[in-house]
Amino acid sequence: MAKPVSSQSGHGVRKIDWSNMDQWPTGEMLLQEYQRDIGALGETTMTFIEGAFSHAVRRVLRPGEWRANAQYGTTYERVEVSRDVIDTAQAYVDFLPQAPLYARVDGLVRGDSFMLMELELIDPYLYLEFAPGSADVMARAVLQRLG
């Protein structure tokens, strides 16, 4: 898949084929390998606040769709993920040079394993409505950082 360098909500995302490179978009782009099982698995997003796991939400794709965004019929559901999945996502957050106020770790959960697709550090949508109390935790973290 080719994604614009700066975008959100699936805007401008295109499936591309290695055999047709002459039809690829030009200019700067991000390349992300398409995962054929995303339709069956959905994409799992895990929210971390001040480096601590808060909650996980699965984006359930509309049948036949490959983009995990609301405008393409995706719905959302809170999910419980295994400790192994959380630990894997946590390792990506811990790898950062400094702890972010928040992070969203997006990927595919296959059994008890996790495959990173995106590490979102400036994404405004953290699915706080799916985890009662998480908005309060986020507010306290913001206030703490502001001093």
Residue, then its C-alpha position, 0 to 999 in steps of 0.5 A: m500500500a502507498k500512503p501519503v506522508s501526511s494524512q489521516s483516516g485512510h485519505g489517499v491510501r492506495k493498493i499498489d502492485w510491485s509488478n506495475m511500478d510505473q503506475w505508482p504515485t509519484g513524490e514522497m510516500l510511505l509504503q506498508e505491506y498489505q496484510r491479506d488477513i486484515g479483513a478477517l482479523g481487523e486491526t487492533t489499536m492499543t492506547f498507552i498513556e504516559g507509557a502505560f497500557s490503557h486499553a485496546v480496540r479492534r477495528v472491524l472491517r466491512p466485508g470486502e474492505w481493506r481500509a480500517n477507517a470509519q468512512y469505509g464502514t469500519t466499526y469499533e469494539r473494545v477487546e481484551v488482548s493477552r499479556d504477550v500482545i501488550d508486552t510486544a506493543q509496550a516494547y515499541v513504546d519503550f524503544l522511543p527516546q523519550a516517553p510520549l504523553y500518549a501513543r497508539v500502537d496499531g497492528l494485527v493480533r494473530g493468536d498471542s502474537f502482535m505484528l506492528m503496522e503503525l506507531e501513532l504518536i500524534d494521532p488525536y483519536l485514542y478511543l477513550e470512550f471505550a475505556p471508562g476513566s481513560a479520559d480522566v487519566m489522560a487529563r491528569a497526564v496533560l495537567q501533570r506535564l503542564g506543571 
